[in-house]
């Protein structure tokens, strides 16, 4: 099972005492901050929780899954997310 955005907003509202609209606005603001930072090539680090940075991915050769023909995949950028200590500890159980 996974949490949807609605589930996350409801839990933020419940735990923080905010209304669901306020919690949704806070989550939308966090999303905007992350998107703007990645577009600018900046890293975001929330100590203990996570780090997000823009990473360059080199050009490579892939395969068309339908035909099996090789094709060149151009270089580009990806978002790299690293778990902070709180997430690592939670994943361990």
Secondary structure, 3 states (H helix, E strand, C coil): CCCCHHHHHHHHHHHHCCCHHHHHHHHHHHHHHHHHHHHCCCCEEECCCEEEEEEEECCEEEECCCCCCEEEECCEEEEEEEECHHHHHHHHC
